[in-house]
Amino acid sequence: MTNLMPTYFISHGGGPWPWIPDMAEHLAPLAKSLAHIPAELPRKPTAVLMVSGHWEADDFAVMHAAHPPMVYDYYNFPPHTYEIKYSAPGASGLAEKTADLIAGAGLPTHLDNEMGYDHGTFVPMALMYPEADMPLFQVSIRHNYDPAQHMALGRALAPLREEGVLIVGSGLSYHNLREFGPRARIPSAEFDSWLNQALALAPEERTKAILNWEQAPSARRCHAQEDHLVPLFTALGAAEDAPVTRTYHQTNIFGGVTASSFRFG
């Protein structure tokens, strides 16, 4: 087995779902898939780099704090979910190297000392590494959502895989909050089927298909705003020639949604 770290695009579920019993029960297959990620890796990571659909910036900002705070970026959930703590250490040295790689690729970036862990990051990490002992930092997506730029970000980050950094794109393969439930059944299934087929293509064709994702069936019904799809571009760009494995697939989520997660490498 190679020591080169794979990359992931994960569907991270809704809000602080592991701390809400009925949601946790419904999303038990997702919890199982996330908890199994450490066992799928060739070695223990040196750190996890999370690209979350919940952090947007004008450039590719890199989290630099030694002890990032919590960001409770969800609404109308029970009070206890605003007291969750995931106290993983940051990775300031790796953040600086990451910013250098991004800048070296001709992409705009800066080190951010204020940003904390958003729920697209701390929710899956609480299942992957519940002891919160894995160094963890984030890179933002850009407001423009440009597929080619976010794919280029992934290519810039690819050398980190050789150093044991686990790169995870955290979003959702379906994210249309106005059409959750039964109305999501057909469009989410159509898009999920296309996504699975597109990612199984040969690398050059796969990249082309993902860059042109808006041509997919029900693309804009599933992603009216593509913030939760953008992390896929980066995860794929960082492992562009790697084989793909679907690591999670669930249908009829909350009465209609189909969603998946993927590993590259």
MIDOSE-1310 file (N, C-alpha, C; in nm, 2 decimals, decimal comma, always signed):
residues 265
mtnl	+0,08/-0,12/+0,00/+0,00/+0,00/+0,00/+0,09/+0,12/+0,00; +0,06/+0,22/-0,08/+0,13/+0,34/-0,09/+0,11/+0,42/+0,04; +0,21/+0,50/+0,07/+0,20/+0,60/+0,18/+0,14/+0,73/+0,14; +0,11/+0,75/+0,01/+0,05/+0,87/-0,03/-0,09/+0,88/+0,02
mpty	-0,12/+0,99/+0,09/-0,26/+1,00/+0,14/-0,36/+1,02/+0,03; -0,48/+0,95/+0,05/-0,59/+0,98/-0,04/-0,65/+1,11/-0,01; -0,74/+1,16/-0,09/-0,82/+1,27/-0,06/-0,97/+1,23/-0,05; -1,05/+1,31/+0,01/-1,20/+1,28/+0,02/-1,28/+1,40/-0,02
fish	-1,40/+1,37/-0,07/-1,51/+1,46/-0,08/-1,62/+1,40/+0,01; -1,66/+1,46/+0,12/-1,76/+1,40/+0,20/-1,89/+1,49/+0,21; -2,00/+1,42/+0,22/-2,13/+1,48/+0,25/-2,13/+1,49/+0,40; -2,14/+1,61/+0,46/-2,12/+1,62/+0,60/-2,25/+1,63/+0,68
gggp	-2,37/+1,61/+0,62/-2,49/+1,61/+0,69/-2,54/+1,75/+0,72; -2,64/+1,75/+0,80/-2,71/+1,88/+0,83/-2,69/+1,93/+0,97; -2,63/+2,05/+0,98/-2,61/+2,12/+1,11/-2,53/+2,03/+1,21; -2,56/+2,04/+1,34/-2,49/+1,96/+1,44/-2,55/+1,82/+1,46
wpwi	-2,58/+1,75/+1,36/-2,66/+1,63/+1,36/-2,62/+1,52/+1,46; -2,49/+1,50/+1,48/-2,45/+1,39/+1,57/-2,49/+1,41/+1,72; -2,52/+1,54/+1,75/-2,56/+1,57/+1,89/-2,71/+1,59/+1,90; -2,79/+1,54/+1,80/-2,93/+1,55/+1,80/-2,98/+1,41/+1,78
pdma	-3,03/+1,34/+1,88/-3,06/+1,19/+1,86/-3,14/+1,15/+1,74; -3,25/+1,21/+1,71/-3,32/+1,16/+1,59/-3,25/+1,18/+1,46; -3,17/+1,29/+1,45/-3,09/+1,31/+1,33/-2,98/+1,21/+1,33; -2,92/+1,19/+1,44/-2,80/+1,09/+1,44/-2,85/+0,95/+1,40
ehla	-2,97/+0,92/+1,45/-3,02/+0,79/+1,41/-3,05/+0,78/+1,26; -3,10/+0,88/+1,21/-3,13/+0,88/+1,06/-3,01/+0,88/+0,98; -2,90/+0,94/+1,03/-2,78/+0,95/+0,95/-2,67/+0,86/+1,00; -2,71/+0,75/+1,06/-2,62/+0,65/+1,11/-2,52/+0,59/+1,01
plak	-2,57/+0,57/+0,88/-2,47/+0,53/+0,78/-2,36/+0,63/+0,75; -2,40/+0,76/+0,76/-2,30/+0,86/+0,74/-2,20/+0,86/+0,85; -2,25/+0,85/+0,98/-2,16/+0,84/+1,09/-2,06/+0,72/+1,08; -2,11/+0,61/+1,04/-2,03/+0,49/+1,02/-1,92/+0,52/+0,92
slah	-1,95/+0,58/+0,81/-1,86/+0,60/+0,70/-1,75/+0,70/+0,74; -1,79/+0,80/+0,82/-1,69/+0,90/+0,86/-1,60/+0,84/+0,97; -1,65/+0,76/+1,06/-1,57/+0,70/+1,17/-1,47/+0,60/+1,11; -1,50/+0,54/+0,99/-1,42/+0,44/+0,93/-1,30/+0,50/+0,85
ipae	-1,30/+0,63/+0,82/-1,20/+0,69/+0,74/-1,06/+0,67/+0,80; -1,03/+0,68/+0,93/-0,89/+0,66/+0,97/-0,84/+0,52/+0,94; -0,93/+0,42/+0,94/-0,89/+0,28/+0,91/-0,86/+0,26/+0,76; -0,91/+0,35/+0,67/-0,89/+0,34/+0,53/-0,75/+0,40/+0,49
lprk	-0,69/+0,47/+0,58/-0,57/+0,55/+0,54/-0,44/+0,46/+0,55; -0,34/+0,49/+0,47/-0,22/+0,41/+0,47/-0,13/+0,43/+0,60; -0,15/+0,54/+0,67/-0,08/+0,57/+0,79/-0,16/+0,68/+0,87; -0,12/+0,70/+0,99/-0,18/+0,81/+1,06/-0,14/+0,94/+1,00
ptav	-0,24/+1,03/+0,97/-0,20/+1,16/+0,91/-0,12/+1,25/+1,00; -0,04/+1,33/+0,94/+0,03/+1,44/+1,02/-0,06/+1,55/+1,06; -0,17/+1,57/+0,98/-0,27/+1,67/+1,00/-0,38/+1,65/+0,90; -0,50/+1,71/+0,93/-0,61/+1,71/+0,84/-0,63/+1,85/+0,79
lmvs	-0,63/+1,87/+0,66/-0,67/+2,00/+0,59/-0,81/+1,99/+0,54; -0,90/+2,07/+0,60/-1,04/+2,06/+0,56/-1,07/+2,18/+0,47; -1,13/+2,16/+0,36/-1,19/+2,26/+0,27/-1,34/+2,25/+0,28; -1,40/+2,34/+0,36/-1,54/+2,34/+0,39/-1,62/+2,43/+0,31
ghwe	-1,74/+2,39/+0,27/-1,83/+2,48/+0,20/-1,89/+2,59/+0,29; -1,85/+2,59/+0,42/-1,90/+2,69/+0,51/-1,80/+2,81/+0,54; -1,69/+2,80/+0,47/-1,59/+2,92/+0,49/-1,56/+2,97/+0,35; -1,61/+3,09/+0,32/-1,59/+3,16/+0,19/-1,50/+3,28/+0,22
addf	-1,42/+3,32/+0,13/-1,34/+3,44/+0,14/-1,31/+3,50/+0,00; -1,25/+3,61/-0,01/-1,22/+3,67/-0,14/-1,11/+3,60/-0,21; -1,02/+3,54/-0,13/-0,91/+3,46/-0,18/-0,91/+3,32/-0,11; -0,81/+3,24/-0,13/-0,80/+3,11/-0,06/-0,73/+3,14/+0,08
avmh	-0,81/+3,17/+0,17/-0,76/+3,20/+0,31/-0,71/+3,07/+0,38; -0,61/+3,08/+0,45/-0,55/+2,96/+0,52/-0,56/+2,98/+0,67; -0,63/+2,89/+0,75/-0,64/+2,91/+0,89/-0,50/+2,89/+0,95; -0,46/+2,99/+1,04/-0,33/+2,99/+1,09/-0,32/+2,99/+1,24
aahp	-0,43/+2,99/+1,31/-0,43/+3,00/+1,46/-0,38/+2,87/+1,52; -0,31/+2,88/+1,63/-0,26/+2,76/+1,69/-0,37/+2,68/+1,76; -0,47/+2,76/+1,81/-0,59/+2,70/+1,88/-0,71/+2,76/+1,82; -0,76/+2,72/+1,71/-0,88/+2,78/+1,65/-1,00/+2,77/+1,74
pmvy	-1,08/+2,87/+1,74/-1,21/+2,87/+1,82/-1,32/+2,80/+1,74; -1,43/+2,79/+1,81/-1,55/+2,72/+1,74/-1,63/+2,83/+1,67; -1,69/+2,79/+1,56/-1,79/+2,87/+1,48/-1,92/+2,79/+1,47; -2,02/+2,84/+1,54/-2,15/+2,78/+1,54/-2,24/+2,84/+1,43
dyyn	-2,21/+2,80/+1,31/-2,27/+2,86/+1,19/-2,39/+2,78/+1,14; -2,49/+2,77/+1,24/-2,62/+2,70/+1,21/-2,72/+2,77/+1,30; -2,85/+2,75/+1,26/-2,95/+2,83/+1,32/-3,07/+2,74/+1,37; -3,14/+2,78/+1,48/-3,26/+2,72/+1,53/-3,24/+2,57/+1,57
fpph	-3,12/+2,54/+1,62/-3,09/+2,41/+1,68/-3,09/+2,42/+1,83; -3,10/+2,31/+1,91/-3,11/+2,31/+2,05/-2,99/+2,38/+2,12; -3,02/+2,45/+2,23/-2,91/+2,53/+2,30/-2,78/+2,45/+2,32; -2,79/+2,32/+2,35/-2,67/+2,25/+2,38/-2,57/+2,24/+2,26
tyei	-2,63/+2,25/+2,14/-2,54/+2,24/+2,02/-2,46/+2,37/+2,00; -2,48/+2,47/+2,08/-2,40/+2,59/+2,07/-2,29/+2,59/+2,19; -2,28/+2,48/+2,25/-2,18/+2,46/+2,35/-2,08/+2,35/+2,32; -2,09/+2,29/+2,20/-2,01/+2,19/+2,15/-1,86/+2,24/+2,15
kysa	-1,77/+2,16/+2,19/-1,63/+2,19/+2,19/-1,55/+2,08/+2,11; -1,48/+2,12/+2,01/-1,39/+2,03/+1,94/-1,25/+2,10/+1,94; -1,17/+2,06/+2,04/-1,05/+2,14/+2,07/-0,92/+2,09/+2,00; -0,93/+2,05/+1,88/-0,81/+2,00/+1,81/-0,71/+2,11/+1,79
pgas	-0,58/+2,08/+1,80/-0,48/+2,18/+1,78/-0,48/+2,23/+1,63; -0,44/+2,35/+1,61/-0,42/+2,40/+1,47/-0,29/+2,34/+1,42; -0,25/+2,39/+1,30/-0,13/+2,35/+1,24/-0,06/+2,47/+1,17; -0,01/+2,56/+1,25/+0,04/+2,68/+1,20/+0,15/+2,67/+1,10
glae	+0,25/+2,58/+1,13/+0,36/+2,56/+1,04/+0,31/+2,50/+0,90; +0,22/+2,41/+0,91/+0,17/+2,35/+0,78/+0,09/+2,46/+0,71; +0,02/+2,54/+0,79/-0,06/+2,65/+0,72/+0,03/+2,74/+0,64; +0,14/+2,78/+0,70/+0,24/+2,86/+0,63/+0,29/+2,80/+0,50
ktad	+0,32/+2,67/+0,51/+0,36/+2,60/+0,39/+0,25/+2,59/+0,29; +0,13/+2,57/+0,33/+0,01/+2,56/+0,25/-0,01/+2,69/+0,17; +0,00/+2,81/+0,24/-0,01/+2,94/+0,18/+0,10/+2,96/+0,08; +0,22/+2,91/+0,10/+0,33/+2,92/+0,01/+0,30/+2,84/-0,12
liag	+0,24/+2,72/-0,10/+0,21/+2,64/-0,22/+0,10/+2,70/-0,30; +0,00/+2,76/-0,23/-0,11/+2,83/-0,31/-0,05/+2,95/-0,38; +0,03/+3,03/-0,31/+0,08/+3,15/-0,38/+0,18/+3,11/-0,50; +0,25/+3,00/-0,48/+0,34/+2,95/-0,58/+0,27/+2,90/-0,71
aglp	+0,14/+2,87/-0,69/+0,06/+2,83/-0,80/-0,01/+2,95/-0,87; +0,03/+3,07/-0,82/-0,03/+3,19/-0,88/-0,17/+3,22/-0,83; -0,21/+3,16/-0,72/-0,35/+3,19/-0,67/-0,34/+3,28/-0,55; -0,44/+3,36/-0,53/-0,44/+3,46/-0,42/-0,47/+3,39/-0,28
thld	-0,39/+3,43/-0,18/-0,41/+3,37/-0,05/-0,36/+3,46/+0,06; -0,40/+3,43/+0,18/-0,34/+3,50/+0,30/-0,36/+3,41/+0,42; -0,28/+3,43/+0,52/-0,30/+3,35/+0,65/-0,40/+3,42/+0,74; -0,49/+3,35/+0,79/-0,60/+3,40/+0,87/-0,59/+3,36/+1,01
nemg	-0,57/+3,45/+1,11/-0,55/+3,41/+1,25/-0,67/+3,42/+1,33; -0,79/+3,45/+1,27/-0,91/+3,46/+1,35/-1,01/+3,35/+1,32; -1,01/+3,29/+1,21/-1,12/+3,19/+1,17/-1,11/+3,07/+1,26; -1,22/+3,02/+1,30/-1,23/+2,90/+1,38/-1,30/+2,78/+1,30
ydhg	-1,31/+2,67/+1,37/-1,37/+2,55/+1,30/-1,52/+2,57/+1,28; -1,56/+2,57/+1,16/-1,70/+2,57/+1,13/-1,76/+2,43/+1,13; -1,90/+2,42/+1,12/-1,96/+2,29/+1,14/-1,93/+2,19/+1,03; -1,89/+2,24/+0,91/-1,85/+2,16/+0,80/-1,72/+2,09/+0,83
tfvp	-1,65/+2,14/+0,93/-1,52/+2,08/+0,98/-1,54/+2,00/+1,11; -1,59/+2,07/+1,21/-1,59/+2,00/+1,34/-1,69/+1,89/+1,35; -1,79/+1,89/+1,27/-1,89/+1,78/+1,28/-1,83/+1,65/+1,23; -1,77/+1,65/+1,10/-1,71/+1,52/+1,06/-1,59/+1,48/+1,14
malm	-1,51/+1,58/+1,18/-1,39/+1,55/+1,26/-1,42/+1,49/+1,39; -1,54/+1,52/+1,45/-1,58/+1,47/+1,58/-1,61/+1,32/+1,57; -1,64/+1,28/+1,44/-1,67/+1,13/+1,42/-1,54/+1,06/+1,37; -1,46/+1,13/+1,29/-1,33/+1,07/+1,24/-1,23/+1,06/+1,35
ypea	-1,21/+1,17/+1,43/-1,11/+1,17/+1,54/-1,17/+1,23/+1,66; -1,25/+1,15/+1,73/-1,33/+1,20/+1,85/-1,25/+1,25/+1,96; -1,12/+1,21/+1,97/-1,03/+1,25/+2,08/-0,98/+1,40/+2,05; -1,01/+1,45/+1,94/-0,97/+1,59/+1,90/-0,82/+1,61/+1,92
dmpl	-0,74/+1,50/+1,89/-0,59/+1,51/+1,90/-0,52/+1,52/+1,77; -0,59/+1,53/+1,66/-0,53/+1,54/+1,53/-0,52/+1,68/+1,49; -0,40/+1,73/+1,46/-0,38/+1,87/+1,41/-0,48/+1,90/+1,29; -0,54/+2,01/+1,29/-0,65/+2,04/+1,20/-0,64/+2,19/+1,16
fqvs	-0,65/+2,21/+1,03/-0,67/+2,35/+0,98/-0,75/+2,35/+0,85; -0,79/+2,47/+0,81/-0,88/+2,48/+0,70/-0,83/+2,57/+0,59; -0,87/+2,55/+0,47/-0,85/+2,65/+0,36/-0,99/+2,69/+0,31; -1,01/+2,82/+0,29/-1,14/+2,86/+0,25/-1,17/+2,83/+0,10
irhn	-1,29/+2,83/+0,06/-1,33/+2,84/-0,08/-1,34/+2,99/-0,11; -1,35/+3,02/-0,24/-1,36/+3,16/-0,29/-1,51/+3,19/-0,32; -1,55/+3,31/-0,30/-1,69/+3,35/-0,33/-1,73/+3,33/-0,47; -1,63/+3,32/-0,56/-1,67/+3,31/-0,70/-1,71/+3,17/-0,74
ydpa	-1,67/+3,07/-0,66/-1,71/+2,93/-0,68/-1,65/+2,87/-0,81; -1,55/+2,94/-0,87/-1,50/+2,90/-1,00/-1,45/+2,76/-1,00; -1,50/+2,66/-1,08/-1,45/+2,53/-1,07/-1,31/+2,51/-1,11; -1,26/+2,58/-1,21/-1,12/+2,57/-1,25/-1,02/+2,62/-1,14
qhma	-1,06/+2,73/-1,08/-0,97/+2,78/-0,97/-0,97/+2,69/-0,85; -1,08/+2,63/-0,82/-1,08/+2,54/-0,70/-1,01/+2,41/-0,74; -1,02/+2,37/-0,86/-0,94/+2,25/-0,91/-0,79/+2,28/-0,90; -0,76/+2,41/-0,94/-0,62/+2,45/-0,94/-0,57/+2,45/-0,79
lgra	-0,66/+2,49/-0,70/-0,62/+2,49/-0,56/-0,58/+2,35/-0,52; -0,66/+2,25/-0,56/-0,63/+2,11/-0,52/-0,50/+2,07/-0,58; -0,47/+2,11/-0,70/-0,34/+2,07/-0,76/-0,22/+2,14/-0,68; -0,24/+2,26/-0,64/-0,14/+2,33/-0,56/-0,12/+2,26/-0,42
lapl	-0,23/+2,20/-0,37/-0,22/+2,13/-0,24/-0,17/+1,99/-0,24; -0,16/+1,93/-0,36/-0,13/+1,79/-0,38/+0,00/+1,75/-0,31; +0,11/+1,83/-0,32/+0,23/+1,79/-0,25/+0,22/+1,76/-0,10; +0,12/+1,81/-0,04/+0,10/+1,79/+0,11/+0,06/+1,64/+0,13
reeg	+0,00/+1,58/+0,03/-0,03/+1,44/+0,05/+0,09/+1,35/+0,08; +0,20/+1,39/+0,02/+0,33/+1,31/+0,04/+0,38/+1,33/+0,18; +0,34/+1,44/+0,24/+0,38/+1,46/+0,38/+0,28/+1,41/+0,48; +0,19/+1,33/+0,44/+0,09/+1,27/+0,53/-0,03/+1,36/+0,57
vliv	-0,05/+1,47/+0,49/-0,17/+1,55/+0,52/-0,29/+1,49/+0,45; -0,40/+1,47/+0,53/-0,52/+1,42/+0,47/-0,61/+1,54/+0,43; -0,63/+1,55/+0,30/-0,71/+1,66/+0,24/-0,85/+1,62/+0,23; -0,95/+1,69/+0,29/-1,09/+1,65/+0,29/-1,17/+1,77/+0,24
gsgl	-1,24/+1,75/+0,13/-1,34/+1,85/+0,09/-1,47/+1,82/+0,15; -1,53/+1,91/+0,23/-1,65/+1,88/+0,31/-1,76/+1,97/+0,26; -1,86/+1,90/+0,21/-1,98/+1,97/+0,16/-2,10/+1,88/+0,16; -2,17/+1,88/+0,05/-2,29/+1,78/+0,03/-2,31/+1,76/-0,11
syhn	-2,33/+1,64/-0,15/-2,36/+1,61/-0,29/-2,49/+1,66/-0,34; -2,58/+1,69/-0,24/-2,71/+1,76/-0,27/-2,72/+1,87/-0,16; -2,75/+1,99/-0,21/-2,77/+2,10/-0,11/-2,86/+2,20/-0,16; -2,99/+2,18/-0,14/-3,09/+2,28/-0,18/-3,19/+2,28/-0,06
lref	-3,17/+2,37/+0,03/-3,25/+2,37/+0,15/-3,40/+2,40/+0,12; -3,43/+2,46/+0,01/-3,57/+2,48/-0,03/-3,64/+2,36/-0,08; -3,56/+2,26/-0,12/-3,62/+2,13/-0,17/-3,56/+2,01/-0,09; -3,57/+2,02/+0,04/-3,54/+1,90/+0,12/-3,67/+1,82/+0,14
gpra	-3,65/+1,69/+0,16/-3,77/+1,60/+0,17/-3,81/+1,54/+0,04; -3,94/+1,51/+0,02/-3,99/+1,44/-0,10/-3,95/+1,51/-0,23; -3,95/+1,64/-0,23/-3,92/+1,72/-0,35/-3,78/+1,69/-0,40; -3,69/+1,65/-0,31/-3,55/+1,62/-0,35/-3,53/+1,49/-0,41
rips	-3,63/+1,40/-0,40/-3,61/+1,26/-0,44/-3,55/+1,24/-0,58; -3,62/+1,30/-0,68/-3,58/+1,28/-0,82/-3,46/+1,36/-0,85; -3,45/+1,49/-0,83/-3,33/+1,56/-0,87/-3,21/+1,51/-0,80; -3,21/+1,48/-0,67/-3,09/+1,43/-0,60/-3,05/+1,30/-0,65
aefd	-3,14/+1,21/-0,68/-3,10/+1,08/-0,74/-3,04/+1,09/-0,88; -3,10/+1,18/-0,96/-3,04/+1,21/-1,09/-2,90/+1,26/-1,08; -2,88/+1,36/-1,00/-2,75/+1,42/-0,99/-2,65/+1,32/-0,93; -2,69/+1,25/-0,83/-2,60/+1,15/-0,77/-2,56/+1,05/-0,86
swln	-2,65/+1,00/-0,95/-2,62/+0,90/-1,05/-2,51/+0,95/-1,15; -2,54/+1,08/-1,19/-2,44/+1,14/-1,28/-2,31/+1,16/-1,22; -2,30/+1,20/-1,09/-2,18/+1,23/-1,02/-2,10/+1,10/-1,01; -2,16/+0,99/-0,97/-2,10/+0,86/-0,96/-2,04/+0,82/-1,09
qala	-2,11/+0,84/-1,20/-2,06/+0,80/-1,34/-1,95/+0,89/-1,38; -1,96/+1,02/-1,36/-1,86/+1,11/-1,40/-1,73/+1,09/-1,33; -1,73/+1,06/-1,20/-1,61/+1,04/-1,12/-1,54/+0,90/-1,16; -1,62/+0,81/-1,22/-1,56/+0,68/-1,26/-1,49/+0,69/-1,40
lape	-1,50/+0,80/-1,47/-1,44/+0,82/-1,60/-1,29/+0,82/-1,59; -1,22/+0,80/-1,70/-1,07/+0,82/-1,70/-1,04/+0,96/-1,66; -0,92/+0,98/-1,60/-0,89/+1,11/-1,53/-0,92/+1,23/-1,62; -0,87/+1,23/-1,74/-0,89/+1,35/-1,83/-1,04/+1,38/-1,85
ertk	-1,11/+1,28/-1,88/-1,26/+1,29/-1,90/-1,33/+1,33/-1,77; -1,28/+1,27/-1,66/-1,34/+1,30/-1,53/-1,33/+1,45/-1,50; -1,21/+1,50/-1,51/-1,19/+1,64/-1,48/-1,28/+1,73/-1,57; -1,28/+1,70/-1,70/-1,37/+1,78/-1,79/-1,51/+1,77/-1,75
ailn	-1,56/+1,66/-1,71/-1,70/+1,64/-1,67/-1,73/+1,72/-1,54; -1,64/+1,71/-1,45/-1,67/+1,78/-1,32/-1,66/+1,93/-1,34; -1,57/+1,98/-1,42/-1,56/+2,12/-1,45/-1,68/+2,18/-1,51; -1,75/+2,09/-1,59/-1,88/+2,12/-1,65/-2,00/+2,07/-1,58
weqa	-1,99/+2,07/-1,45/-2,10/+2,00/-1,37/-2,24/+2,06/-1,39; -2,25/+2,19/-1,44/-2,38/+2,25/-1,46/-2,46/+2,18/-1,57; -2,39/+2,10/-1,65/-2,46/+2,03/-1,76/-2,52/+1,90/-1,71; -2,50/+1,86/-1,59/-2,55/+1,74/-1,53/-2,70/+1,75/-1,51
psar	-2,77/+1,63/-1,51/-2,91/+1,63/-1,48/-2,94/+1,69/-1,35; -3,04/+1,78/-1,34/-3,09/+1,85/-1,22/-2,98/+1,92/-1,14; -2,87/+1,96/-1,21/-2,76/+2,02/-1,15/-2,80/+2,14/-1,06; -2,87/+2,23/-1,12/-2,91/+2,36/-1,05/-3,02/+2,34/-0,95
rcha	-3,10/+2,23/-0,97/-3,20/+2,20/-0,86/-3,13/+2,15/-0,74; -3,02/+2,08/-0,76/-2,94/+2,02/-0,65/-2,85/+2,12/-0,58; -2,80/+2,21/-0,66/-2,70/+2,31/-0,62/-2,74/+2,45/-0,68; -2,85/+2,51/-0,62/-2,88/+2,64/-0,67/-2,77/+2,74/-0,64
qedh	-2,70/+2,72/-0,53/-2,57/+2,78/-0,50/-2,48/+2,67/-0,46; -2,36/+2,67/-0,53/-2,28/+2,55/-0,53/-2,17/+2,55/-0,42; -2,19/+2,63/-0,32/-2,09/+2,63/-0,21/-2,06/+2,49/-0,15; -2,16/+2,40/-0,15/-2,13/+2,27/-0,09/-2,08/+2,17/-0,20
lvpl	-2,08/+2,21/-0,32/-2,02/+2,12/-0,42/-1,87/+2,16/-0,45; -1,84/+2,29/-0,43/-1,70/+2,34/-0,46/-1,59/+2,26/-0,39; -1,61/+2,21/-0,27/-1,50/+2,13/-0,21/-1,46/+2,01/-0,29; -1,56/+1,95/-0,37/-1,53/+1,84/-0,45/-1,42/+1,88/-0,55
ftal	-1,42/+2,00/-0,61/-1,33/+2,04/-0,71/-1,19/+2,03/-0,65; -1,17/+2,07/-0,53/-1,04/+2,08/-0,47/-0,99/+1,94/-0,43; -1,08/+1,86/-0,38/-1,04/+1,72/-0,34/-1,00/+1,64/-0,46; -1,07/+1,66/-0,57/-1,03/+1,59/-0,70/-0,90/+1,65/-0,76
gaae	-0,89/+1,78/-0,75/-0,77/+1,84/-0,81/-0,64/+1,80/-0,74; -0,65/+1,76/-0,61/-0,54/+1,72/-0,53/-0,50/+1,57/-0,56; -0,59/+1,50/-0,62/-0,57/+1,36/-0,65/-0,62/+1,33/-0,79; -0,58/+1,41/-0,89/-0,65/+1,41/-1,02/-0,65/+1,28/-1,10
dapv	-0,54/+1,21/-1,08/-0,52/+1,08/-1,15/-0,56/+0,96/-1,07; -0,61/+0,98/-0,95/-0,63/+0,86/-0,86/-0,76/+0,79/-0,89; -0,77/+0,67/-0,86/-0,90/+0,60/-0,87/-0,99/+0,64/-0,76; -1,12/+0,63/-0,79/-1,23/+0,68/-0,70/-1,30/+0,56/-0,64
trty	-1,34/+0,58/-0,51/-1,42/+0,48/-0,44/-1,53/+0,56/-0,37; -1,66/+0,51/-0,39/-1,77/+0,57/-0,32/-1,77/+0,52/-0,18; -1,75/+0,60/-0,08/-1,74/+0,55/+0,06/-1,87/+0,57/+0,14; -1,97/+0,64/+0,08/-2,09/+0,65/+0,15/-2,20/+0,68/+0,05
hqtn	-2,31/+0,61/+0,07/-2,43/+0,64/-0,02/-2,55/+0,61/+0,06; -2,64/+0,70/+0,05/-2,77/+0,69/+0,13/-2,88/+0,75/+0,05; -3,00/+0,68/+0,05/-3,11/+0,74/-0,02/-3,22/+0,77/+0,09; -3,32/+0,85/+0,04/-3,44/+0,88/+0,13/-3,40/+0,95/+0,26
ifgg	-3,29/+1,03/+0,26/-3,25/+1,10/+0,37/-3,36/+1,21/+0,40; -3,40/+1,22/+0,52/-3,51/+1,32/+0,55/-3,62/+1,32/+0,45; -3,66/+1,20/+0,41/-3,77/+1,18/+0,33/-3,75/+1,19/+0,18; -3,63/+1,21/+0,13/-3,61/+1,22/-0,01/-3,47/+1,23/-0,07
vtas	-3,38/+1,28/+0,01/-3,24/+1,31/-0,04/-3,16/+1,19/-0,06; -3,09/+1,18/-0,18/-2,98/+1,09/-0,20/-2,85/+1,16/-0,19; -2,75/+1,11/-0,12/-2,62/+1,17/-0,10/-2,51/+1,07/-0,10; -2,39/+1,11/-0,14/-2,28/+1,02/-0,15/-2,15/+1,10/-0,10
sfrf	-2,05/+1,02/-0,07/-1,91/+1,07/-0,04/-1,82/+0,98/-0,12; -1,70/+1,04/-0,15/-1,60/+0,97/-0,24/-1,46/+0,98/-0,18; -1,38/+0,88/-0,21/-1,23/+0,88/-0,18/-1,16/+0,88/-0,31; -1,05/+0,96/-0,32/-0,97/+0,96/-0,44/-0,83/+0,90/-0,40
g	-0,79/+0,79/-0,45/-0,67/+0,72/-0,41/-0,69/+0,61/-0,31
